Amino acid sequence: MFFGGNSNWRGPVWMPTNYLMVLSLDTFYHYFGDGFTVEYPVGSGKQISLRTAADEIANRLISLFTRDANGQRAVLKQYAKNQDPNFCDHVLFYEYFDGDNGRGVGASHQTGWTGLVAGLIHRKYAGTTGHT
């Protein structure tokens, strides 16, 4: 069994559906707590809490926009001009993202739903899940 690479086609990544998944996992975690776990990744035998699963998904979404070890952002990695120091911080909010490499696809001005990543960043660094 493979967990990554180009071993299978994963389809596009849509920010709104993934954002709702993170919120839903947080809600279920709030109800069930640490006693309810899921296998992650599927087939690995590793059990994690719903909160940790939400964190993993949120971190993957955030990583589309943050710099990797080579200083490149997945969302812009395939565009050579965007790696230029004059343009590398001009991050576009694409309509959806390639499931294999994270490159931005579709309209590049979707600041409405793709801007939801700001809520995930806040969730991560402020330690909030929408529950009190």
DSSP file with accessible surface (Angstrom, degrees, kcal/mol):
  #  RESIDUE AA STRUCTURE BP1 BP2  ACC     N-H-->O    O-->H-N    N-H-->O    O-->H-N    TCO  KAPPA ALPHA  PHI   PSI    X-CA   Y-CA   Z-CA
    1    1 A M              0   0  176      0, 0.0     2,-0.4     0, 0.0    42,-0.0   0.000 360.0 360.0 360.0 139.3    0.0    0.0    0.0
    2    2 A F        -     0   0  158      5,-0.1     2,-0.2     1,-0.0     3,-0.0  -0.851 360.0-165.4-110.3 143.1    1.3    3.5   -0.9
    3    3 A F        -     0   0  116     -2,-0.4     2,-0.3    38,-0.0    -1,-0.0  -0.556  66.1 -21.0-122.6  64.3    0.7    6.7    1.1
    4    4 A G  S >  S+     0   0   30     -2,-0.2     3,-1.3     1,-0.0     4,-0.1  -0.905  84.3  88.2 138.0-162.0    1.7    9.5   -1.2
    5    5 A G  T 3  S-     0   0   55     -2,-0.3     3,-0.4     1,-0.2    -1,-0.0  -0.275 105.8 -48.6  62.0-154.7    3.7   10.2   -4.3
    6    6 A N  T 3  S+     0   0  136      1,-0.2    -1,-0.2     3,-0.0     3,-0.1  -0.068  97.0 122.9-102.3  33.4    1.9    9.7   -7.6
    7    7 A S  S <  S+     0   0   53     -3,-1.3     2,-0.3     1,-0.1    -1,-0.2   0.715  81.1   5.8 -70.3 -20.5    0.6    6.3   -6.6
    8    8 A N  S    S-     0   0   82     -3,-0.4     2,-0.5    -4,-0.1    -1,-0.1  -0.991  79.2-102.1-158.3 157.7   -3.0    7.4   -7.2
    9    9 A W        -     0   0  202     -2,-0.3    -3,-0.0     1,-0.1    -2,-0.0  -0.679  29.9-176.4 -84.8 126.3   -5.0   10.3   -8.4
   10   10 A R        -     0   0  100     -2,-0.5    -1,-0.1     1,-0.2    -4,-0.0   0.516  29.3-135.7-103.4  -6.6   -6.5   12.3   -5.6
   11   11 A G        -     0   0    8      2,-0.1    88,-0.4     0, 0.0    -1,-0.2  -0.074  44.6 -34.2  76.4 177.5   -8.5   14.8   -7.5
   12   12 A P        -     0   0   56      0, 0.0     2,-0.6     0, 0.0    86,-0.2  -0.339  52.5-129.4 -74.9 153.6   -8.7   18.5   -6.7
   13   13 A V  B     -A   97   0A  37     84,-3.1    84,-2.0    -2,-0.0     2,-0.5  -0.926  21.6-163.6-101.7 118.6   -8.5   20.0   -3.3
   14   14 A W     >  -     0   0   86     -2,-0.6     4,-1.9    82,-0.2     5,-0.2  -0.914  12.4-147.7-105.8 123.0  -11.3   22.5   -2.6
   15   15 A M  H  > S+     0   0    0     -2,-0.5     4,-2.9    80,-0.4     5,-0.2   0.909  92.4  53.2 -58.1 -46.2  -10.8   24.8    0.3
   16   16 A P  H  > S+     0   0   33      0, 0.0     4,-2.3     0, 0.0    -1,-0.2   0.914 110.8  45.3 -63.3 -39.3  -14.5   25.1    1.4
   17   17 A T  H  > S+     0   0   84      2,-0.2     4,-1.8     1,-0.2    -2,-0.2   0.911 116.2  46.1 -69.8 -39.2  -15.1   21.4    1.7
   18   18 A N  H  X S+     0   0   35     -4,-1.9     4,-2.3     2,-0.2    -1,-0.2   0.891 111.1  52.9 -69.1 -37.7  -11.9   20.8    3.5
   19   19 A Y  H  X S+     0   0   49     -4,-2.9     4,-2.4    -5,-0.2    -2,-0.2   0.936 109.5  48.7 -61.2 -45.9  -12.5   23.7    5.8
   20   20 A L  H  X S+     0   0  104     -4,-2.3     4,-2.5    -5,-0.2    -1,-0.2   0.862 108.6  54.7 -63.5 -33.6  -15.9   22.3    6.7
   21   21 A M  H  X S+     0   0   92     -4,-1.8     4,-2.8     2,-0.2    -1,-0.2   0.930 107.6  49.1 -65.4 -43.1  -14.3   18.9    7.3
   22   22 A V  H  X S+     0   0    0     -4,-2.3     4,-2.4     1,-0.2    -2,-0.2   0.944 112.9  47.4 -60.8 -46.7  -11.9   20.5    9.8
   23   23 A L  H  X S+     0   0   59     -4,-2.4     4,-2.2     1,-0.2    -1,-0.2   0.897 112.3  50.0 -62.0 -40.1  -14.8   22.2   11.6
   24   24 A S  H  X S+     0   0   57     -4,-2.5     4,-2.8     2,-0.2     5,-0.2   0.918 109.7  49.7 -65.7 -43.3  -16.9   19.0   11.6
   25   25 A L  H  X S+     0   0   32     -4,-2.8     4,-2.5     1,-0.2    -1,-0.2   0.906 110.5  51.2 -62.6 -39.4  -14.0   17.0   13.1
   26   26 A D  H  X S+     0   0    2     -4,-2.4     4,-2.4    -5,-0.2    -1,-0.2   0.914 110.4  49.5 -61.1 -42.4  -13.5   19.7   15.8
   27   27 A T  H  X S+     0   0   73     -4,-2.2     4,-1.5     2,-0.2    -2,-0.2   0.938 112.7  45.6 -63.8 -46.0  -17.2   19.5   16.6
   28   28 A F  H  X S+     0   0  110     -4,-2.8     4,-3.3     1,-0.2     5,-0.4   0.881 111.7  52.8 -66.1 -36.3  -17.2   15.7   16.9
   29   29 A Y  H  X S+     0   0   59     -4,-2.5     4,-3.0    -5,-0.2    -1,-0.2   0.919 104.5  56.2 -63.2 -41.3  -14.0   15.9   19.0
   30   30 A H  H  < S+     0   0  114     -4,-2.4    -1,-0.2     1,-0.2    -2,-0.2   0.878 116.3  37.4 -57.6 -36.5  -15.7   18.3   21.3
   31   31 A Y  H  < S+     0   0  184     -4,-1.5    -2,-0.2    -5,-0.1    -1,-0.2   0.931 128.6  29.6 -80.4 -49.5  -18.5   15.8   21.8
   32   32 A F  H >< S-     0   0   95     -4,-3.3     3,-0.7     1,-0.2    -3,-0.2   0.739  89.0-165.7 -87.9 -28.4  -16.5   12.5   21.8
   33   33 A G  G ><  -     0   0   22     -4,-3.0     3,-1.1    -5,-0.4    17,-0.4  -0.201  54.4 -34.9  72.7-162.2  -13.1   13.6   23.2
   34   34 A D  G 3  S+     0   0  108      1,-0.2    -1,-0.2    15,-0.1    -5,-0.0   0.626 123.4  78.6 -72.5 -13.2   -9.9   11.6   23.1
   35   35 A G  G <  S+     0   0   78     -3,-0.7     2,-0.6     1,-0.1    -1,-0.2   0.709  83.6  68.5 -71.0 -19.0  -11.8    8.3   23.5
   36   36 A F    <   +     0   0   94     -3,-1.1    14,-0.8    -4,-0.2     2,-0.3  -0.891  68.7 174.1-105.2 121.2  -12.9    8.2   19.9
   37   37 A T  E     -C   49   0B  57     -2,-0.6     2,-0.3    12,-0.2    12,-0.2  -0.843  18.1-153.7-125.1 162.6  -10.1    7.6   17.4
   38   38 A V  E     -C   48   0B  48     10,-2.6    10,-2.6    -2,-0.3     2,-0.4  -0.929  31.0-102.2-130.6 155.5   -9.7    7.0   13.7
   39   39 A E  E     -C   47   0B  74     -2,-0.3     8,-0.2     8,-0.2     3,-0.2  -0.665  42.1-144.2 -79.2 127.5   -7.1    5.3   11.7
   40   40 A Y  S    S+     0   0   44      6,-2.8     2,-0.1    -2,-0.4    -2,-0.0  -0.958  81.8  17.0-146.5 125.3   -4.8    7.8   10.0
   41   41 A P  S >  S-     0   0   47      0, 0.0     3,-2.3     0, 0.0     5,-0.4   0.690 106.7-108.3 -70.8 160.1   -3.7    7.4    7.4
   42   42 A V  T 3  S+     0   0  111      1,-0.3    -2,-0.1    -3,-0.2    -4,-0.0  -0.252 104.5  21.5 -55.2 132.9   -6.1    4.7    6.4
   43   43 A G  T 3  S+     0   0   45      3,-0.1    -1,-0.3    -3,-0.0    -3,-0.0   0.368  97.6  99.1  90.3  -3.8   -4.4    1.3    6.3
   44   44 A S  S <  S-     0   0   48     -3,-2.3    -2,-0.1     2,-0.2     3,-0.1   0.701  82.0-132.7 -87.4 -22.8   -1.5    2.4    8.6
   45   45 A G        +     0   0   55     -4,-0.3     2,-0.5     1,-0.3    -3,-0.1   0.407  64.0 130.5  82.8  -2.8   -2.9    0.9   11.8
   46   46 A K        -     0   0  121     -5,-0.4    -6,-2.8    -6,-0.0     2,-0.4  -0.727  45.5-153.3 -89.4 126.4   -2.1    4.2   13.6
   47   47 A Q  E     +C   39   0B 103     -2,-0.5     2,-0.3    -8,-0.2    -8,-0.2  -0.843  17.8 173.2-101.8 134.6   -5.0    5.6   15.7
   48   48 A I  E     -C   38   0B  15    -10,-2.6   -10,-2.6    -2,-0.4     2,-0.0  -0.935  33.5-100.3-135.6 159.4   -5.4    9.3   16.3
   49   49 A S  E  >  -C   37   0B  13     -2,-0.3     4,-2.3   -12,-0.2   -12,-0.2  -0.293  34.7-111.1 -72.2 163.7   -8.0   11.5   17.9
   50   50 A L  H  > S+     0   0    7    -14,-0.8     4,-2.5   -17,-0.4     5,-0.2   0.858 120.0  56.2 -63.5 -34.5  -10.5   13.5   15.8
   51   51 A R  H  > S+     0   0   53      2,-0.2     4,-2.5     1,-0.2    -1,-0.2   0.930 107.8  47.2 -63.1 -43.9   -8.8   16.7   17.0
   52   52 A T  H  > S+     0   0   52      2,-0.2     4,-2.5     1,-0.2    -2,-0.2   0.900 110.6  52.4 -65.8 -38.0   -5.4   15.4   15.7
   53   53 A A  H  X S+     0   0    6     -4,-2.3     4,-2.2     2,-0.2    -2,-0.2   0.927 110.1  48.7 -62.3 -43.5   -7.1   14.4   12.4
   54   54 A A  H  X S+     0   0    0     -4,-2.5     4,-2.7     1,-0.2    -2,-0.2   0.914 110.8  51.2 -61.5 -42.0   -8.5   17.9   12.1
   55   55 A D  H  X S+     0   0   45     -4,-2.5     4,-2.8     1,-0.2    -2,-0.2   0.905 108.3  51.7 -61.3 -42.3   -5.0   19.4   12.8
   56   56 A E  H  X S+     0   0   66     -4,-2.5     4,-1.9     2,-0.2    -1,-0.2   0.925 112.5  44.6 -62.5 -45.1   -3.4   17.2   10.1
   57   57 A I  H  X S+     0   0   27     -4,-2.2     4,-2.1     2,-0.2    -2,-0.2   0.943 114.1  49.7 -65.2 -45.3   -5.9   18.3    7.5
   58   58 A A  H  X S+     0   0    0     -4,-2.7     4,-2.7     1,-0.2     5,-0.2   0.921 109.8  51.2 -60.3 -43.5   -5.6   22.0    8.5
   59   59 A N  H  X S+     0   0   56     -4,-2.8     4,-2.3     1,-0.2    -1,-0.2   0.882 108.6  51.6 -63.4 -36.7   -1.8   21.8    8.4
   60   60 A R  H  X S+     0   0  156     -4,-1.9     4,-0.5    -5,-0.2    -1,-0.2   0.897 111.2  47.4 -66.4 -39.5   -1.9   20.3    4.9
   61   61 A L  H >< S+     0   0    5     -4,-2.1     3,-1.1     1,-0.2     4,-0.4   0.922 112.7  48.6 -67.1 -42.7   -4.2   23.1    3.8
   62   62 A I  H >X S+     0   0    8     -4,-2.7     3,-2.0     1,-0.2     4,-1.0   0.899 102.5  63.8 -62.9 -38.0   -2.0   25.8    5.4
   63   63 A S  H 3< S+     0   0   58     -4,-2.3    11,-0.7     1,-0.3    -1,-0.2   0.679  85.4  73.9 -66.1 -14.5    1.1   24.2    3.8
   64   64 A L  T << S+     0   0   17     -3,-1.1    11,-2.3    -4,-0.5    -1,-0.3   0.841 109.0  31.8 -61.7 -29.8   -0.2   25.0    0.3
   65   65 A F  T <4 S+     0   0   17     -3,-2.0    -2,-0.2    -4,-0.4    -1,-0.2   0.584 104.0  84.8-106.1 -16.0    0.7   28.7    1.1
   66   66 A T  S  < S-     0   0   69     -4,-1.0     8,-0.6     1,-0.1     2,-0.2  -0.553  84.4 -97.5 -90.8 159.5    3.8   28.4    3.3
   67   67 A R  B     -D   73   0C 107     -2,-0.2     6,-0.2     6,-0.2    -1,-0.1  -0.493  34.5-143.5 -75.4 140.6    7.3   28.1    2.2
   68   68 A D    >   -     0   0   60      4,-2.7     3,-2.2    -2,-0.2    -1,-0.1  -0.157  43.9 -76.4 -88.0-170.9    8.9   24.6    2.1
   69   69 A A  T 3  S+     0   0  108      1,-0.3    -2,-0.1     2,-0.1    -1,-0.0   0.762 135.0  51.8 -60.9 -24.2   12.5   23.7    3.0
   70   70 A N  T 3  S-     0   0  128      2,-0.2    -1,-0.3     0, 0.0     3,-0.1   0.313 120.6-108.2 -94.0   5.0   13.6   25.1   -0.4
   71   71 A G  S <  S+     0   0   27     -3,-2.2     2,-0.3     1,-0.3    -2,-0.1   0.633  79.4 124.9  80.5  14.0   11.7   28.4    0.1
   72   72 A Q        -     0   0   60     -6,-0.0    -4,-2.7     3,-0.0     2,-0.4  -0.785  55.8-133.8-109.9 151.6    9.0   27.6   -2.4
   73   73 A R  B >>  -D   67   0C  37     -2,-0.3     4,-1.3    -6,-0.2     3,-1.0  -0.872  13.0-137.1-101.5 134.6    5.2   27.5   -1.9
   74   74 A A  T 34 S+     0   0   25    -11,-0.7     3,-0.5    -8,-0.6     4,-0.4   0.886 103.6  59.8 -56.2 -40.7    3.3   24.6   -3.3
   75   75 A V  T 34 S+     0   0    0    -11,-2.3    29,-1.9     1,-0.2    -1,-0.3   0.818 121.9  23.0 -60.0 -29.9    0.6   26.9   -4.7
   76   76 A L  T X4 S+     0   0    1     -3,-1.0     3,-2.1   -12,-0.3    -1,-0.2   0.392  89.1 110.2-116.5   0.7    3.1   28.7   -6.9
   77   77 A K  T 3< S+     0   0   96     -4,-1.3    -2,-0.1    -3,-0.5    -3,-0.1   0.803  77.1  51.8 -54.8 -35.9    5.9   26.1   -7.2
   78   78 A Q  T 3  S+     0   0   75     -4,-0.4     2,-0.8     1,-0.1    -1,-0.3   0.569  92.6  83.0 -81.5  -7.3    5.3   25.4  -10.9
   79   79 A Y    X   -     0   0   79     -3,-2.1     3,-0.9     1,-0.2     4,-0.4  -0.841  61.8-165.2-102.0 103.9    5.4   29.0  -12.0
   80   80 A A  G >> S+     0   0   85     -2,-0.8     3,-1.7     1,-0.3     4,-0.5   0.867  86.7  58.3 -56.5 -39.5    9.1   30.1  -12.4
   81   81 A K  G >4 S+     0   0  130      1,-0.3     3,-1.2     2,-0.2    -1,-0.3   0.866 100.2  58.1 -60.8 -34.3    8.2   33.8  -12.4
   82   82 A N  G <4 S+     0   0   28     -3,-0.9    -1,-0.3     1,-0.2    -2,-0.2   0.559  97.1  61.6 -75.6  -6.4    6.6   33.5   -8.9
   83   83 A Q  G <4 S+     0   0   50     -3,-1.7    -1,-0.2    -4,-0.4    -2,-0.2   0.585  79.0 107.6 -91.1 -11.6    9.9   32.2   -7.5
   84   84 A D  S XX S-     0   0   54     -3,-1.2     3,-2.3    -4,-0.5     4,-2.3  -0.410  83.0-121.1 -62.2 137.6   11.6   35.4   -8.4
   85   85 A P  T 34 S+     0   0  110      0, 0.0     4,-0.3     0, 0.0    -1,-0.1   0.776 112.4  58.2 -55.1 -24.8   12.3   37.5   -5.2
   86   86 A N  T 34 S+     0   0  122      1,-0.2    -4,-0.1    -5,-0.1    -2,-0.1   0.653 121.3  23.4 -78.4 -15.3   10.2   40.3   -6.6
   87   87 A F  T X4 S+     0   0   76     -3,-2.3     3,-2.3    -6,-0.2    -1,-0.2   0.532  91.3  96.7-124.9 -12.3    7.2   38.1   -7.0
   88   88 A C  T 3< S+     0   0   15     -4,-2.3    -2,-0.1     1,-0.3    -6,-0.1   0.691  87.6  50.2 -64.0 -18.8    7.5   35.2   -4.5
   89   89 A D  T 3  S+     0   0  101     -4,-0.3     2,-1.3     1,-0.1    -1,-0.3   0.345  82.7  96.6-100.6   9.6    5.4   36.9   -1.8
   90   90 A H    <   -     0   0  121     -3,-2.3     2,-0.4    -8,-0.2    -1,-0.1  -0.682  62.6-174.0 -95.0  80.2    2.5   37.7   -4.2
   91   91 A V        -     0   0   37     -2,-1.3     2,-0.3   -26,-0.0    -2,-0.1  -0.632  10.7-149.3 -85.1 129.5    0.4   34.7   -3.3
   92   92 A L        -     0   0   63     -2,-0.4     2,-0.9    17,-0.0    17,-0.2  -0.695  11.1-133.1 -96.9 149.9   -2.7   34.1   -5.2
   93   93 A F  B     -e  109   0D  61     15,-0.8    17,-2.1    -2,-0.3    21,-0.2  -0.835  31.6-158.9-103.9  94.9   -5.8   32.4   -3.8
   94   94 A Y        -     0   0   18     -2,-0.9    14,-0.2    15,-0.2    12,-0.1  -0.243  26.2-116.5 -75.4 163.5   -6.8   29.9   -6.4
   95   95 A E  S    S-     0   0   53     12,-2.0   -80,-0.4    10,-0.5     2,-0.3   0.888  91.5 -17.7 -65.2 -43.4  -10.2   28.3   -6.9
   96   96 A Y  E     - B   0 105A  66      9,-1.9     9,-2.9    11,-0.2     2,-0.3  -0.917  69.0-119.1-154.8 178.4   -8.9   24.8   -6.1
   97   97 A F  E     -AB  13 104A   0    -84,-2.0   -84,-3.1    -2,-0.3     2,-0.2  -0.952  27.6-101.7-133.9 148.0   -5.6   22.9   -5.9
   98   98 A D     >  -     0   0   39      5,-2.5     4,-2.1    -2,-0.3     5,-0.0  -0.478  27.7-142.5 -66.6 129.8   -3.9   20.0   -7.5
   99   99 A G  T  4 S+     0   0   19    -88,-0.4    -1,-0.1    -2,-0.2    -2,-0.0   0.673  95.4  47.1 -70.7 -18.0   -4.2   16.9   -5.2
  100  100 A D  T  4 S+     0   0   55      3,-0.1    -1,-0.2   -94,-0.0   -95,-0.1   0.839 132.2   7.7 -92.0 -38.0   -0.7   15.6   -6.1
  101  101 A N  T  4 S-     0   0   87      2,-0.1    -2,-0.2   -26,-0.0   -24,-0.1   0.473  90.0-119.9-128.1  -3.0    1.4   18.7   -5.9
  102  102 A G     <  +     0   0    7     -4,-2.1    -3,-0.1     1,-0.2     3,-0.1   0.481  53.8 156.7  80.2   3.2   -0.7   21.5   -4.4
  103  103 A R        -     0   0   80     -6,-0.1    -5,-2.5     1,-0.1    -1,-0.2  -0.284  49.8-103.8 -64.8 145.8   -0.4   23.9   -7.4
  104  104 A G  E     -B   97   0A   0    -29,-1.9     2,-0.3    -7,-0.2    -7,-0.2  -0.494  43.7-175.0 -69.8 137.4   -3.1   26.4   -7.7
  105  105 A V  E     +B   96   0A  24     -9,-2.9    -9,-1.9    -2,-0.2   -10,-0.5  -0.947  41.9  11.9-133.9 153.2   -5.7   25.6  -10.4
  106  106 A G  S    S+     0   0   42     -2,-0.3    -2,-0.0   -11,-0.2   -12,-0.0  -0.412 111.6   7.5  80.5-158.1   -8.7   27.5  -11.8
  107  107 A A        -     0   0   26      1,-0.1   -12,-2.0   -13,-0.1     3,-0.4  -0.271  60.4-151.6 -60.1 141.7   -9.4   31.1  -11.1
  108  108 A S  S    S+     0   0   49    -14,-0.2   -15,-0.8     1,-0.2    -1,-0.1   0.218  84.6  64.1-101.6  15.6   -6.6   32.9   -9.3
  109  109 A H  B     +e   93   0D 130    -17,-0.2     2,-1.7     1,-0.1     3,-0.3  -0.025  56.8 128.2-127.9  31.1   -8.8   35.5   -7.5
  110  110 A Q     >  +     0   0   42    -17,-2.1     4,-1.7    -3,-0.4     5,-0.5  -0.329  17.7 148.8 -87.2  56.3  -11.0   33.3   -5.3
  111  111 A T  T  4  +     0   0   95     -2,-1.7     4,-0.3     3,-0.2    -1,-0.2   0.666  59.8  70.2 -68.0 -13.0  -10.2   35.2   -2.1
  112  112 A G  T  4 S+     0   0   61     -3,-0.3    -1,-0.2     2,-0.1     4,-0.2   0.993 115.9  11.5 -65.7 -73.6  -13.7   34.4   -0.8
  113  113 A W  T >4 S+     0   0   90      1,-0.2     3,-1.5     2,-0.2    -2,-0.2   0.869 129.0  53.3 -81.0 -33.3  -13.5   30.7   -0.1
  114  114 A T  G >< S+     0   0    0     -4,-1.7     3,-1.9     1,-0.3    -1,-0.2   0.827  96.4  70.2 -70.7 -24.7   -9.7   30.1   -0.4
  115  115 A G  G >  S+     0   0   25     -5,-0.5     3,-2.0    -4,-0.3     4,-0.4   0.636  73.7  88.6 -64.2 -10.3   -9.3   33.0    2.1
  116  116 A L  G X>  +     0   0   51     -3,-1.5     4,-1.4     1,-0.3     3,-0.9   0.733  66.8  79.8 -59.6 -19.0  -10.7   30.4    4.6
  117  117 A V  H <> S+     0   0    7     -3,-1.9     4,-2.4     1,-0.3    -1,-0.3   0.832  81.9  64.8 -59.1 -27.5   -7.1   29.4    5.1
  118  118 A A  H <> S+     0   0   63     -3,-2.0     4,-2.5     1,-0.2    -1,-0.3   0.900  99.6  51.3 -61.8 -38.7   -6.8   32.5    7.4
  119  119 A G  H <> S+     0   0   28     -3,-0.9     4,-2.5    -4,-0.4    -1,-0.2   0.871 109.1  50.6 -65.1 -35.5   -9.3   30.8    9.7
  120  120 A L  H  X S+     0   0    1     -4,-1.4     4,-2.2     2,-0.2    -2,-0.2   0.880 109.7  50.0 -69.9 -37.5   -7.2   27.7    9.8
  121  121 A I  H  X S+     0   0   68     -4,-2.4     4,-2.5     2,-0.2     5,-0.3   0.932 112.3  47.7 -64.9 -43.7   -4.1   29.7   10.5
  122  122 A H  H  X S+     0   0  113     -4,-2.5     4,-2.8     1,-0.2     6,-0.5   0.929 110.2  52.7 -61.4 -43.8   -5.9   31.4   13.4
  123  123 A R  H  X>S+     0   0   11     -4,-2.5     4,-0.8     1,-0.2     5,-0.5   0.908 112.5  46.0 -56.4 -43.4   -7.2   28.0   14.6
  124  124 A K  H  <5S+     0   0   86     -4,-2.2    -2,-0.2     1,-0.2    -1,-0.2   0.931 122.4  31.3 -68.5 -48.3   -3.6   26.7   14.7
  125  125 A Y  H  <5S+     0   0  168     -4,-2.5    -2,-0.2     1,-0.2    -3,-0.2   0.724 123.1  44.8 -91.7 -19.8   -1.9   29.5   16.4
  126  126 A A  H  <5S-     0   0   52     -4,-2.8    -1,-0.2    -5,-0.3    -3,-0.2   0.547 102.6-128.1 -96.7  -9.3   -4.6   30.8   18.6
  127  127 A G  T  <5 +     0   0   55     -4,-0.8     2,-0.3    -5,-0.4    -3,-0.2   0.787  58.0 144.5  70.4  28.7   -5.6   27.3   19.7
  128  128 A T      < +     0   0   57     -5,-0.5    -1,-0.2    -6,-0.5    -2,-0.1  -0.729  32.0 174.8-103.7 149.9   -9.2   27.8   18.9
  129  129 A T        -     0   0   24      2,-0.4    -1,-0.1    -2,-0.3     3,-0.1   0.263  62.4 -97.8-128.0   4.2  -11.7   25.3   17.5
  130  130 A G  S    S+     0   0   74      1,-0.3     2,-0.4    -7,-0.0    -2,-0.1   0.437  96.2 102.4  90.6  -1.3  -14.8   27.3   17.6
  131  131 A H              0   0   58   -105,-0.0    -2,-0.4     0, 0.0    -1,-0.3  -0.895 360.0 360.0-115.3 147.3  -15.8   25.7   20.9
  132  132 A T              0   0  183     -2,-0.4    -4,-0.0    -3,-0.1     0, 0.0  -0.742 360.0 360.0-114.9 360.0  -15.6   27.2   24.4
